[in-house]
Amino acid sequence: MYKFAAASENETIVFGSARPGYTNQQVNEWIEFMQDRSIQRVCCLLPETQLTRYSDLLGVYR
């Protein structure tokens, strides 16, 4: 789900993922998915043009 995977075959710290959907519910489900996998930090690489479609994605990540 979310194309979640380790950055490389032997990686135990860095993972990649597709962005969450645009609704608040989809964002919350994405965050819950990450928390269930013990993800503690998110590095968001979305461009400003995609971030504007969210109400406050970076704030929610914080």
Backbone as a printed PyTorch tensor [residue, N CA C, xyz], in Angstrom:
tensor([[[ 0.8440, -1.1800,  0.0000],
         [ 0.0000,  0.0000,  0.0000],
         [ 0.8890,  1.2430,  0.0000]],

        [[ 0.4750,  2.2890, -0.6500],
         [ 1.1990,  3.5610, -0.7680],
         [ 2.5800,  3.4010, -1.4060]],

        [[ 2.8310,  2.2670, -2.0550],
         [ 4.1470,  1.9840, -2.6470],
         [ 5.2520,  2.0980, -1.6010]],

        [[ 4.9220,  1.7550, -0.3680],
         [ 5.8410,  1.8490,  0.7600],
         [ 6.9090,  0.7700,  0.6440]],

        [[ 8.1740,  1.1930,  0.6870],
         [ 9.2770,  0.2370,  0.5840],
         [10.5710,  0.8720,  1.0700]],

        [[11.4990,  0.0010,  1.4550],
         [12.8290,  0.4640,  1.8430],
         [13.5190,  1.0770,  0.6320]],

        [[14.4010,  2.0340,  0.8950],
         [15.1060,  2.7280, -0.1940],
         [16.0230,  1.7900, -0.9700]],

        [[16.5010,  0.7370, -0.3200],
         [17.3130, -0.2790, -0.9950],
         [17.1020, -1.6120, -0.2850]],

        [[17.6470, -2.6410, -0.8420],
         [17.4000, -3.9880, -0.3490],
         [17.7810, -4.1920,  1.1210]],

        [[18.8780, -3.6300,  1.5520],
         [19.3480, -3.8240,  2.9270],
         [19.0950, -2.6190,  3.8350]],

        [[18.3070, -1.6650,  3.3770],
         [18.0400, -0.4440,  4.1420],
         [17.0920, -0.7290,  5.3010]],

        [[17.4250, -0.2150,  6.4840],
         [16.5510, -0.3910,  7.6490],
         [16.0520,  0.9310,  8.2250]],

        [[16.5220,  2.0510,  7.6440],
         [16.1550,  3.3600,  8.1870],
         [15.3660,  4.2130,  7.1960]],

        [[15.7600,  4.2560,  5.9350],
         [15.1420,  5.1420,  4.9380],
         [14.1520,  4.3590,  4.0860]],

        [[12.9220,  4.8930,  4.0090],
         [11.8620,  4.2790,  3.2260],
         [11.2370,  5.3260,  2.3210]],

        [[10.5960,  4.8790,  1.2790],
         [ 9.8890,  5.7750,  0.3780],
         [ 8.4150,  5.4120,  0.3420]],

        [[ 7.6180,  6.3610, -0.0800],
         [ 6.1820,  6.1480, -0.1310],
         [ 5.5320,  7.1200, -1.1050]],

        [[ 4.4030,  6.7130, -1.6460],
         [ 3.5690,  7.6310, -2.4210],
         [ 2.8900,  8.5930, -1.4500]],

        [[ 2.4940,  9.7050, -1.9610],
         [ 1.8210, 10.7130, -1.1350],
         [ 0.4480, 10.2050, -0.6910]],

        [[-0.1070, 10.8030,  0.3720],
         [-1.4750, 10.4580,  0.7550],
         [-2.4770, 11.0930, -0.2050]],

        [[-3.7080, 10.6440, -0.1360],
         [-4.7770, 11.2840, -0.9030],
         [-5.0220, 12.6890, -0.3750]],

        [[-5.9110, 13.4260, -1.0120],
         [-6.0700, 14.8450, -0.6880],
         [-7.0450, 15.1510,  0.4480]],

        [[-7.9140, 14.2280,  0.8100],
         [-8.8650, 14.5270,  1.8850],
         [-8.1870, 14.3760,  3.2470]],

        [[-8.7410, 15.0320,  4.2500],
         [-8.1930, 14.9180,  5.6040],
         [-8.2170, 13.4670,  6.0750]],

        [[-9.2670, 12.7450,  5.7380],
         [-9.3660, 11.3440,  6.1340],
         [-8.2450, 10.5220,  5.4920]],

        [[-7.9810, 10.7540,  4.2100],
         [-6.9150, 10.0210,  3.5270],
         [-5.5480, 10.3530,  4.1140]],

        [[-5.3290, 11.5940,  4.4750],
         [-4.0650, 12.0000,  5.1070],
         [-3.9230, 11.3030,  6.4590]],

        [[-4.9870, 11.2950,  7.2510],
         [-4.9410, 10.6470,  8.5630],
         [-4.7040,  9.1450,  8.4290]],

        [[-5.3140,  8.5120,  7.4350],
         [-5.0970,  7.0820,  7.2050],
         [-3.6560,  6.8160,  6.7930]],

        [[-3.0690,  7.6930,  5.9850],
         [-1.6710,  7.5670,  5.5650],
         [-0.7510,  7.6700,  6.7710]],

        [[-1.0060,  8.6620,  7.6300],
         [-0.1960,  8.8520,  8.8290],
         [-0.3140,  7.6390,  9.7430]],

        [[-1.5140,  7.1230,  9.9190],
         [-1.7120,  5.9350, 10.7500],
         [-0.9470,  4.7380, 10.1690]],

        [[-0.9790,  4.5830,  8.8610],
         [-0.2320,  3.5180,  8.1820],
         [ 1.2530,  3.6350,  8.5110]],

        [[ 1.7970,  4.8440,  8.4390],
         [ 3.2110,  5.0570,  8.7260],
         [ 3.5190,  4.8070, 10.1990]],

        [[ 2.6700,  5.2790, 11.0820],
         [ 2.8820,  5.0650, 12.5140],
         [ 2.8460,  3.5800, 12.8470]],

        [[ 1.9740,  2.8240, 12.1980],
         [ 1.8970,  1.3780, 12.4200],
         [ 3.1970,  0.6780, 12.0260]],

        [[ 3.9930,  1.3240, 11.1890],
         [ 5.2770,  0.7780, 10.7510],
         [ 6.4560,  1.4580, 11.4480]],

        [[ 6.1460,  2.1600, 12.5140],
         [ 7.1450,  2.8290, 13.3760],
         [ 7.9230,  3.9260, 12.6580]],

        [[ 7.3180,  4.5350, 11.6370],
         [ 7.9500,  5.6750, 10.9640],
         [ 7.8280,  6.8800, 11.8960]],

        [[ 8.9490,  7.5260, 12.1750],
         [ 8.9580,  8.6390, 13.1190],
         [ 9.1310, 10.0030, 12.4610]],

        [[ 9.6700, 10.0360, 11.2470],
         [ 9.9080, 11.3150, 10.5640],
         [ 9.5020, 11.1950,  9.1030]],

        [[ 9.0680, 12.3210,  8.5540],
         [ 8.6750, 12.3690,  7.1480],
         [ 9.4320, 13.5020,  6.4760]],

        [[10.0160, 13.2150,  5.3430],
         [10.6500, 14.2280,  4.5000],
         [ 9.7590, 14.3790,  3.2740]],

        [[ 9.0310, 15.4680,  3.2110],
         [ 8.0800, 15.6840,  2.1320],
         [ 8.7900, 16.3250,  0.9390]],

        [[ 8.7230, 15.6610, -0.2070],
         [ 9.3690, 16.1630, -1.4240],
         [ 8.3660, 16.6580, -2.4610]],

        [[ 7.1310, 16.8630, -2.0440],
         [ 6.1150, 17.3430, -2.9820],
         [ 6.3900, 18.7880, -3.3800]],

        [[ 6.2100, 19.1210, -4.6440],
         [ 6.3690, 20.5180, -5.0580],
         [ 5.1930, 21.3570, -4.5550]],

        [[ 5.4040, 22.6380, -4.4960],
         [ 4.3760, 23.5700, -4.0200],
         [ 3.0520, 23.3970, -4.7780]],

        [[ 3.1270, 23.0890, -6.0570],
         [ 1.9060, 22.9230, -6.8580],
         [ 1.0470, 21.7690, -6.3570]],

        [[ 1.6600, 20.7500, -5.7790],
         [ 0.8810, 19.6410, -5.2200],
         [ 0.4870, 19.9140, -3.7660]],

        [[ 1.3290, 20.6180, -3.0370],
         [ 1.0080, 20.9260, -1.6430],
         [-0.2200, 21.8220, -1.5240]],

        [[-0.4510, 22.6660, -2.4950],
         [-1.5910, 23.5900, -2.4190],
         [-2.9330, 22.8570, -2.4720]],

        [[-2.9360, 21.6170, -2.8960],
         [-4.1750, 20.8300, -2.9610],
         [-4.5700, 20.2840, -1.5930]],

        [[-3.6690, 20.4050, -0.6070],
         [-3.9530, 19.9690,  0.7630],
         [-4.2850, 21.1830,  1.6070]],

        [[-5.0470, 20.9640,  2.6850],
         [-5.3730, 22.0990,  3.5550],
         [-4.1390, 22.5450,  4.3480]],

        [[-3.3640, 21.6130,  4.9060],
         [-2.1350, 21.9560,  5.6470],
         [-1.3130, 20.6830,  5.8660]],

        [[-0.8670, 20.0520,  4.7980],
         [-0.1900, 18.7640,  4.8970],
         [ 1.0610, 18.8300,  5.7660]],

        [[ 1.8930, 19.8330,  5.5630],
         [ 3.1220, 19.9240,  6.3590],
         [ 2.8250, 20.1490,  7.8370]],

        [[ 1.8070, 20.9120,  8.1240],
         [ 1.3850, 21.1210,  9.5140],
         [ 0.8900, 19.8310, 10.1380]],

        [[ 0.1380, 19.0530,  9.4040],
         [-0.3540, 17.7780,  9.9130],
         [ 0.8100, 16.8240, 10.1480]],

        [[ 1.7840, 16.8210,  9.2510],
         [ 2.9670, 15.9850,  9.4470],
         [ 3.6900, 16.3400, 10.7370]],

        [[ 3.7440, 17.6280, 11.0420],
         [ 4.4350, 18.0680, 12.2780],
         [ 3.7020, 17.5260, 13.4790]]])
